Amino acid sequence: MRTIQVHRNAEVLSVFGIRRYYENSPLNIPRCWNLSRKHVRIVLPSGWFLKLNKCRVSQRRLRNLLVKYAPFHVYFGVLDWLFPERVGKRYKANRAVPIGGEYIFDVDCHNVWSPHPHVKGRVCPGCITNSKGLTIHICEAIEQNYSNIQIVFSGRRGFHIHVLDFNLRDWTYYDERNPIKSHKIARFKYSRILAKQCYGFNRPHFVVACDPMRLVTVPSTLNAKGRLICVPVGDKKALEDLDVQDLLERANPFPYMGEFLSATDLVHAHPELYDLRSKVG
């Protein structure tokens, strides 16, 4: 009998499990996202952001870099860029030349709270079930204007709705002198219309949805906070048919980490399953 002790450098130790995941996982990022046009950033174990766009990012190159750095989080941008390697500060972003971009709305269980038997920890099936219903509700409103919708489990409490056929010219004119502003205005106008048609648009999520420079978790990578895989689900029909327990099985990174996942890593991956004060065999 022994007691699991959480080391003060547990986050550093978890790097080995994260690297093992990226070594063994297929990292199947659906082809509807063109990585070569995306601005990609990772969060290093030190907490620093690192840009991966010194040259064009392919899925194979991205996987090699993730094995090398074992990042806590992997992001890409909302917009597609002609020169993604030039993306930097917002006021210089026009130099990178945005050539399009998706509309993304982040759905969490606390957008609209519904009472349920809450499970404390990083993952609560009831919270995800509530987020699923809210995501379907918002997708029904989006389908009045757009049809190419991809939904991704965030790896924690909800889902990301990616509207891939969003076009800024549907809502405003394109200003060649300030394309970033055009993208922002279009997203603001569309978000305002959606907010009138459905619930779930609290102020923080409304503001983020309007931001053309925002970052979102790359599908099939690990979520830093939830310690689960950001799982691509598919369209609204796929989400409707989705069983939450099956989703959590698919989002579990442990099978890819194998023997290299230490007891400390396992506790951080699934704290809801362990009581650190108890003894385990």
C-alpha positions as CSV (number, residue, x, y, z in Angstrom):
1,M,0.0,0.0,0.0
2,R,1.3,3.5,-0.8
3,T,0.0,7.0,-1.1
4,I,0.3,9.0,-4.3
5,Q,2.2,12.2,-3.7
6,V,1.8,15.1,-6.0
7,H,5.2,16.5,-6.7
8,R,5.6,20.3,-6.9
9,N,7.0,19.8,-10.4
10,A,4.0,17.7,-11.5
11,E,3.5,19.9,-14.6
12,V,7.1,19.3,-15.7
13,L,6.7,15.5,-15.1
14,S,3.5,15.5,-17.2
15,V,5.7,16.6,-20.2
16,F,6.7,12.9,-20.7
17,G,3.1,11.8,-20.9
18,I,2.2,14.6,-23.4
19,R,5.2,13.7,-25.6
20,R,4.2,10.1,-25.5
21,Y,0.7,11.0,-26.6
22,Y,2.0,12.9,-29.7
23,E,4.4,10.1,-30.5
24,N,1.7,7.5,-30.6
25,S,-1.5,9.3,-31.6
26,P,-2.4,9.6,-35.3
27,L,-3.1,13.3,-34.9
28,N,-5.9,13.1,-37.6
29,I,-6.7,16.8,-38.2
30,P,-9.6,16.8,-40.7
31,R,-8.6,18.2,-44.1
32,C,-11.3,20.9,-44.0
33,W,-8.7,22.9,-42.1
34,N,-5.8,24.0,-44.2
35,L,-2.9,24.1,-41.8
36,S,-0.6,25.7,-44.3
37,R,-2.7,28.8,-44.2
38,K,-3.1,28.9,-40.4
39,H,-1.1,30.8,-37.8
40,V,-0.1,28.1,-35.2
41,R,1.1,28.7,-31.7
42,I,1.9,26.4,-28.8
43,V,2.1,26.9,-25.0
44,L,5.4,25.5,-23.7
45,P,5.8,23.9,-20.3
46,S,7.5,27.1,-19.2
47,G,4.2,29.0,-20.0
48,W,5.7,30.9,-23.0
49,F,4.0,31.0,-26.4
50,L,6.0,29.8,-29.4
51,K,5.1,30.5,-33.0
52,L,5.5,27.6,-35.3
53,N,5.2,29.4,-38.6
54,K,8.8,30.0,-39.6
55,C,7.8,27.9,-42.6
56,R,4.5,26.5,-43.7
57,V,2.9,24.0,-41.3
58,S,1.8,20.6,-42.6
59,Q,0.2,17.9,-40.4
60,R,3.4,15.8,-40.5
61,R,5.6,18.8,-39.6
62,L,3.2,19.8,-36.8
63,R,3.3,16.4,-35.3
64,N,7.1,16.3,-35.3
65,L,7.2,19.7,-33.5
66,L,4.7,18.6,-30.9
67,V,6.8,15.6,-30.1
68,K,9.8,17.8,-29.8
69,Y,8.2,20.5,-27.6
70,A,5.5,18.5,-25.7
71,P,3.3,21.6,-25.4
72,F,0.5,22.0,-22.9
73,H,-1.7,23.6,-25.5
74,V,-1.8,23.9,-29.3
75,Y,-3.7,26.7,-31.0
76,F,-4.4,28.0,-34.5
77,G,-6.0,31.2,-35.6
78,V,-9.5,31.9,-36.9
79,L,-8.3,33.5,-40.2
80,D,-6.5,32.0,-43.1
81,W,-3.4,33.9,-44.2
82,L,-1.4,34.3,-47.4
83,F,1.7,34.7,-45.3
84,P,1.0,33.1,-41.9
85,E,4.7,33.4,-41.0
86,R,4.2,37.2,-40.8
87,V,1.4,37.1,-38.2
88,G,2.3,38.9,-35.1
89,K,0.9,41.9,-33.2
90,R,-2.6,43.0,-34.2
91,Y,-1.6,46.3,-35.7
92,K,0.9,44.5,-38.0
93,A,-1.4,41.7,-39.0
94,N,-2.4,43.2,-42.3
95,R,1.2,42.4,-43.5
96,A,0.3,38.8,-43.3
97,V,-2.7,39.4,-45.7
98,P,-5.9,37.6,-44.5
99,I,-7.5,35.7,-47.4
100,G,-10.5,34.3,-45.5
101,G,-11.5,32.9,-42.3
102,E,-14.0,30.8,-40.4
103,Y,-16.5,32.0,-37.7
104,I,-16.1,30.2,-34.4
105,F,-18.3,30.2,-31.4
106,D,-17.2,28.6,-28.1
107,V,-20.0,26.8,-26.2
108,D,-19.4,26.0,-22.5
109,C,-21.8,24.7,-20.0
110,H,-21.8,28.0,-18.1
111,N,-23.1,29.9,-21.1
112,V,-26.5,28.9,-19.9
113,W,-26.5,27.0,-16.7
114,S,-28.9,24.1,-16.3
115,P,-29.2,22.2,-13.0
116,H,-27.7,18.7,-13.1
117,P,-25.8,16.2,-10.8
118,H,-22.5,18.0,-11.1
119,V,-19.3,15.9,-10.8
120,K,-16.4,17.9,-9.4
121,G,-13.2,17.8,-11.3
122,R,-12.0,18.8,-14.7
123,V,-14.7,16.7,-16.5
124,C,-18.4,16.5,-15.7
125,P,-20.5,14.4,-18.1
126,G,-23.6,16.5,-17.1
127,C,-21.9,19.7,-18.1
128,I,-20.9,18.3,-21.4
129,T,-24.5,17.0,-22.0
130,N,-25.8,20.5,-21.4
131,S,-23.2,22.0,-23.7
132,K,-24.2,19.5,-26.4
133,G,-27.8,20.6,-26.3
134,L,-26.8,24.3,-26.4
135,T,-24.5,23.6,-29.3
136,I,-27.2,21.9,-31.3
137,H,-29.5,24.9,-30.6
138,I,-27.0,27.4,-31.9
139,C,-26.2,25.3,-34.9
140,E,-29.8,25.3,-35.9
141,A,-29.7,29.1,-36.0
142,I,-26.4,29.1,-38.0
143,E,-27.9,26.7,-40.6
144,Q,-30.3,29.5,-41.7
145,N,-27.2,31.2,-43.3
146,Y,-24.4,28.6,-43.6
147,S,-24.1,24.8,-44.2
148,N,-20.5,23.9,-43.7
149,I,-20.3,23.5,-40.0
150,Q,-17.8,21.4,-38.1
151,I,-18.1,20.8,-34.3
152,V,-15.1,19.9,-32.1
153,F,-15.2,18.9,-28.5
154,S,-13.0,21.4,-26.6
155,G,-11.4,18.8,-24.4
156,R,-13.0,20.3,-21.2
157,R,-16.5,21.6,-20.8
158,G,-18.0,22.2,-24.2
159,F,-17.7,22.4,-27.9
160,H,-16.3,24.7,-30.6
161,I,-18.6,25.5,-33.5
162,H,-16.5,26.1,-36.7
163,V,-18.5,27.8,-39.5
164,L,-16.2,27.1,-42.4
165,D,-18.2,28.8,-45.2
166,F,-18.5,32.1,-43.4
167,N,-17.9,35.1,-45.7
168,L,-17.3,38.6,-44.4
169,R,-18.9,40.0,-47.6
170,D,-22.2,38.6,-46.4
171,W,-22.2,41.2,-43.7
172,T,-20.0,44.1,-44.7
173,Y,-17.7,45.3,-47.5
174,Y,-14.0,44.3,-47.7
175,D,-11.6,47.2,-46.9
176,E,-8.3,46.4,-48.6
177,R,-6.6,49.1,-46.4
178,N,-7.8,47.4,-43.2
179,P,-9.0,43.8,-43.8
180,I,-8.7,42.9,-40.1
181,K,-11.3,45.6,-39.3
182,S,-13.6,44.2,-42.0
183,H,-13.4,40.7,-40.5
184,K,-14.1,42.1,-37.1
185,I,-17.2,44.1,-38.3
186,A,-18.6,41.1,-40.1
187,R,-18.2,38.9,-37.1
188,F,-19.8,41.5,-34.8
189,K,-22.8,41.9,-37.1
190,Y,-23.3,38.1,-37.5
191,S,-22.9,37.5,-33.7
192,R,-25.5,40.2,-33.0
193,I,-28.0,38.5,-35.3
194,L,-27.3,35.1,-33.7
195,A,-27.7,36.5,-30.2
196,K,-31.2,37.6,-31.1
197,Q,-32.1,34.2,-32.5
198,C,-30.8,31.9,-29.8
199,Y,-29.6,31.9,-26.2
200,G,-26.0,31.2,-25.1
201,F,-24.3,34.5,-26.1
202,N,-23.2,35.9,-22.8
203,R,-20.9,38.9,-23.1
204,P,-17.5,37.2,-22.8
205,H,-18.3,34.6,-25.4
206,F,-19.9,37.3,-27.7
207,V,-16.7,39.4,-27.5
208,V,-14.5,36.4,-28.3
209,A,-16.7,35.4,-31.3
210,C,-16.2,38.8,-32.8
211,D,-12.4,38.7,-32.6
212,P,-10.7,37.8,-35.9
213,M,-7.3,37.4,-34.1
214,R,-8.5,34.9,-31.6
215,L,-6.9,31.5,-31.2
216,V,-8.7,28.1,-30.8
217,T,-7.5,24.6,-29.8
218,V,-6.3,22.6,-32.8
219,P,-8.5,19.5,-33.3
220,S,-6.9,16.2,-32.1
221,T,-4.5,17.9,-29.8
222,L,-4.5,18.0,-26.0
223,N,-6.4,20.6,-24.0
224,A,-4.2,22.1,-21.4
225,K,-6.8,22.5,-18.7
226,G,-9.0,19.5,-19.3
227,R,-6.1,17.1,-20.1
228,L,-8.4,15.5,-22.7
229,I,-8.1,15.3,-26.5
230,C,-9.9,18.0,-28.5
231,V,-12.0,15.6,-30.5
232,P,-13.4,16.4,-34.0
233,V,-17.1,15.5,-33.9
234,G,-18.4,16.4,-37.3
235,D,-21.6,18.2,-38.3
236,K,-24.8,18.8,-36.3
237,K,-26.2,15.4,-37.1
238,A,-23.0,13.7,-35.8
239,L,-23.3,15.7,-32.6
240,E,-27.0,14.7,-32.2
241,D,-26.0,11.0,-32.5
242,L,-23.1,11.4,-30.1
243,D,-23.1,9.6,-26.8
244,V,-21.3,11.7,-24.1
245,Q,-19.7,8.6,-22.5
246,D,-18.4,7.4,-25.9
247,L,-17.0,10.9,-26.5
248,L,-15.1,10.8,-23.2
249,E,-13.6,7.5,-24.1
250,R,-12.4,8.9,-27.4
251,A,-11.1,12.0,-25.6
252,N,-9.0,9.9,-23.1
253,P,-5.3,10.3,-24.0
254,F,-4.1,7.6,-21.6
255,P,-4.1,4.7,-24.1
256,Y,-1.6,6.6,-26.2
257,M,0.6,7.4,-23.2
258,G,0.9,3.8,-22.0
259,E,3.6,2.8,-19.5
260,F,5.2,6.3,-19.8
261,L,2.3,7.9,-17.9
262,S,3.3,8.1,-14.3
263,A,0.9,8.0,-11.3
264,T,1.3,11.8,-11.1
265,D,0.4,12.2,-14.8
266,L,-2.7,10.0,-14.3
267,V,-3.9,12.1,-11.4
268,H,-3.6,15.3,-13.5
269,A,-5.3,13.6,-16.4
270,H,-8.3,12.4,-14.5
271,P,-8.5,14.1,-11.0
272,E,-12.2,13.2,-10.8
273,L,-11.3,9.6,-10.4
274,Y,-8.8,9.9,-7.6
275,D,-8.7,11.2,-4.1
276,L,-5.1,12.2,-3.4
277,R,-5.7,11.8,0.4
278,S,-6.6,8.1,0.0
279,K,-4.3,5.1,-0.4
280,V,-4.1,3.0,-3.5
281,G,-2.7,-0.4,-4.2
